[in-house]
Amino acid sequence: MRKTLALLFILFLITACEIDHGLGTLDSRITGRVIFLNQDKKPDYVESVRIVAAVNLPPQSLGDVVFTNTSVNLSKDEPDYYVPAPLATYQLVAAVWKEKGQAWNYSKILGFYGFDPVNFTFDSVKVVLTKEQPVAKNIDIYCDWSILPEKQNN
Protein backbone atom coordinates (compact mmCIF):
# COMPACT_ATOMS: atom_id res chain seq x y z
CA MET A 1 0.00 0.00 0.00
CA ARG A 2 2.86 2.36 0.87
CA LYS A 3 4.55 1.63 -2.45
CA THR A 4 1.34 2.43 -4.30
CA LEU A 5 0.90 5.72 -2.44
CA ALA A 6 4.54 6.65 -3.01
CA LEU A 7 4.19 5.84 -6.71
CA LEU A 8 1.00 7.92 -6.97
CA PHE A 9 2.70 10.80 -5.16
CA ILE A 10 5.69 10.66 -7.52
CA LEU A 11 3.38 10.56 -10.56
CA PHE A 12 1.49 13.56 -9.17
CA LEU A 13 4.74 15.51 -8.76
CA ILE A 14 5.88 14.67 -12.29
CA THR A 15 2.61 15.81 -13.87
CA ALA A 16 2.46 18.95 -11.74
CA CYS A 17 5.91 20.18 -12.83
CA GLU A 18 6.22 22.72 -15.58
CA ILE A 19 9.01 22.17 -18.03
CA ASP A 20 10.63 25.15 -19.72
CA HIS A 21 10.79 24.39 -23.44
CA GLY A 22 12.92 27.43 -24.28
CA LEU A 23 11.87 30.19 -26.63
CA GLY A 24 9.75 27.96 -28.83
CA THR A 25 9.25 28.41 -32.54
CA LEU A 26 8.28 31.58 -34.33
CA ASP A 27 5.17 30.72 -36.33
CA SER A 28 4.67 34.15 -37.87
CA ARG A 29 6.43 34.96 -41.14
CA ILE A 30 6.48 36.84 -44.40
CA THR A 31 6.57 34.77 -47.60
CA GLY A 32 6.71 35.43 -51.30
CA ARG A 33 8.92 35.34 -54.36
CA VAL A 34 11.84 37.42 -55.48
CA ILE A 35 11.25 38.17 -59.14
CA PHE A 36 14.51 38.98 -60.90
CA LEU A 37 14.22 41.14 -64.00
CA ASN A 38 16.94 41.49 -66.65
CA GLN A 39 18.83 38.39 -65.50
CA ASP A 40 21.35 38.95 -68.30
CA LYS A 41 22.43 42.18 -66.57
CA LYS A 42 23.22 40.60 -63.20
CA PRO A 43 26.70 41.90 -62.32
CA ASP A 44 29.42 39.36 -61.57
CA TYR A 45 30.32 41.25 -58.39
CA VAL A 46 27.02 40.35 -56.66
CA GLU A 47 27.55 37.43 -54.28
CA SER A 48 24.11 37.02 -52.72
CA VAL A 49 20.69 38.52 -51.99
CA ARG A 50 18.73 38.37 -48.74
CA ILE A 51 15.33 39.64 -47.64
CA VAL A 52 14.92 42.19 -44.84
CA ALA A 53 11.80 43.57 -43.14
CA ALA A 54 11.86 46.82 -41.14
CA VAL A 55 9.37 47.96 -38.52
CA ASN A 56 10.65 51.56 -38.54
CA LEU A 57 12.14 53.65 -41.33
CA PRO A 58 14.86 54.43 -40.86
CA PRO A 59 15.51 51.63 -38.36
CA GLN A 60 16.41 52.95 -34.91
CA SER A 61 18.13 49.74 -33.80
CA LEU A 62 18.71 46.14 -34.85
CA GLY A 63 15.46 45.32 -33.05
CA ASP A 64 13.59 47.16 -35.82
CA VAL A 65 14.84 44.77 -38.51
CA VAL A 66 14.47 41.07 -39.27
CA PHE A 67 16.20 39.31 -42.14
CA THR A 68 16.59 35.91 -43.70
CA ASN A 69 19.38 33.74 -42.43
CA THR A 70 20.10 32.40 -45.89
CA SER A 71 20.38 33.93 -49.32
CA VAL A 72 17.79 33.51 -52.05
CA ASN A 73 18.65 31.24 -54.97
CA LEU A 74 20.22 33.49 -57.61
CA SER A 75 20.13 30.79 -60.27
CA LYS A 76 16.32 30.99 -60.47
CA ASP A 77 14.27 33.77 -62.06
CA GLU A 78 11.65 33.66 -59.27
CA PRO A 79 12.97 31.99 -56.10
CA ASP A 80 10.70 31.65 -53.07
CA TYR A 81 11.64 33.21 -49.74
CA TYR A 82 10.33 33.38 -46.20
CA VAL A 83 11.31 35.55 -43.28
CA PRO A 84 10.44 34.41 -39.73
CA ALA A 85 9.12 37.66 -38.24
CA PRO A 86 7.42 38.63 -34.96
CA LEU A 87 3.88 39.99 -35.01
CA ALA A 88 4.19 43.64 -36.05
CA THR A 89 3.58 46.12 -38.85
CA TYR A 90 6.51 46.23 -41.26
CA GLN A 91 7.05 49.48 -43.12
CA LEU A 92 9.39 47.90 -45.67
CA VAL A 93 10.12 44.42 -47.00
CA ALA A 94 13.10 44.53 -49.34
CA ALA A 95 15.78 42.51 -51.11
CA VAL A 96 19.34 43.61 -50.36
CA TRP A 97 22.47 42.50 -52.15
CA LYS A 98 26.01 41.74 -51.03
CA GLU A 99 29.16 42.36 -53.02
CA LYS A 100 31.73 39.56 -53.26
CA GLY A 101 34.47 39.91 -50.66
CA GLN A 102 32.58 42.61 -48.73
CA ALA A 103 30.53 42.58 -45.53
CA TRP A 104 26.75 42.86 -45.65
CA ASN A 105 25.49 46.41 -46.04
CA TYR A 106 21.74 46.29 -45.56
CA SER A 107 21.25 49.67 -47.20
CA LYS A 108 22.07 48.17 -50.63
CA ILE A 109 18.46 47.67 -51.71
CA LEU A 110 17.85 45.87 -55.00
CA GLY A 111 14.04 45.85 -54.82
CA PHE A 112 11.15 46.10 -52.38
CA TYR A 113 7.51 45.17 -51.92
CA GLY A 114 5.44 47.88 -53.59
CA PHE A 115 7.74 48.47 -56.58
CA ASP A 116 5.91 48.23 -59.94
CA PRO A 117 8.53 47.66 -62.65
CA VAL A 118 6.03 48.00 -65.51
CA ASN A 119 4.95 51.55 -64.61
CA PHE A 120 8.11 52.26 -62.62
CA THR A 121 6.10 53.42 -59.62
CA PHE A 122 6.85 53.02 -55.93
CA ASP A 123 4.15 52.52 -53.30
CA SER A 124 4.73 52.31 -49.58
CA VAL A 125 2.94 49.04 -48.84
CA LYS A 126 2.96 47.90 -45.22
CA VAL A 127 2.97 44.24 -44.27
CA VAL A 128 1.00 43.46 -41.12
CA LEU A 129 1.38 40.28 -39.07
CA THR A 130 -1.25 39.77 -36.35
CA LYS A 131 -2.36 36.97 -34.06
CA GLU A 132 -5.28 36.38 -36.44
CA GLN A 133 -3.06 36.63 -39.58
CA PRO A 134 0.44 35.49 -38.55
CA VAL A 135 1.55 34.71 -42.12
CA ALA A 136 1.75 37.28 -44.92
CA LYS A 137 1.74 35.44 -48.26
CA ASN A 138 2.51 36.61 -51.79
CA ILE A 139 4.73 39.48 -50.69
CA ASP A 140 6.54 39.45 -54.03
CA ILE A 141 9.58 41.65 -54.52
CA TYR A 142 10.64 42.78 -58.00
CA CYS A 143 14.38 43.23 -58.42
CA ASP A 144 15.79 44.73 -61.60
CA TRP A 145 19.45 43.86 -62.13
CA SER A 146 19.82 46.71 -64.62
CA ILE A 147 19.67 49.31 -61.82
CA LEU A 148 23.04 48.21 -60.40
CA PRO A 149 26.05 50.07 -61.77
CA GLU A 150 28.72 48.42 -63.83
CA LYS A 151 31.82 47.81 -61.74
CA GLN A 152 34.70 50.02 -62.80
CA ASN A 153 38.08 48.33 -63.06
CA ASN A 154 40.76 50.33 -61.24
C-alpha positions, 0 to 999 in steps of 0.5 A, a space after each residue: 500500500 505504501 509503495 502504491 501511495 509513493 508511486 501515486 505521489 511521484 506521478 502527481 509531482 511529475 505531472 504537476 511540474 512545468 518544463 521550460 521548453 525554451 523560446 519555442 518556434 516563431 510561427 509568424 512569417 512573411 513569404 513570397 517570391 523574389 522576381 529577378 528582371 533582366 537576369 542577363 544584366 546581373 553583375 558578376 560582383 554580386 555574391 548574394 541577396 537576402 530579404 529584410 523587413 523593417 518595422 521603422 524607417 529608418 531603423 532605430 536599432 537592430 530590433 527594428 529589422 528582421 532578415 533571412 538567415 540564408 540567401 535567395 537562390 540566384 540561379 532561379 528567375 523567381 525563387 521563393 523566400 520566407 522571413 520568420 518575423 514577430 507579429 508587427 507592422 513592417 514598413 518595408 520588405 526589401 531585397 538587399 544585395 552583397 558584393 563579393 568579398 565585402 561585408 553585408 550592407 543592408 542599405 544596398 536595396 535591390 528591390 522592395 515590396 510595392 515596386 511596380 517595374 512596368 509603370 516604374 512606380 513606388 508605393 509604400 505598402 505595409 505588411 502586417 502580421 497579427 495573431 489572427 493573420 500570422 503569415 503574410 503570403 505573396 509578398 513578391 519583390 521585384 528586383 531589376 538587375 539593370 539598376 546596379 552600376 557596372 563595376 569600374 576596373 581600377 
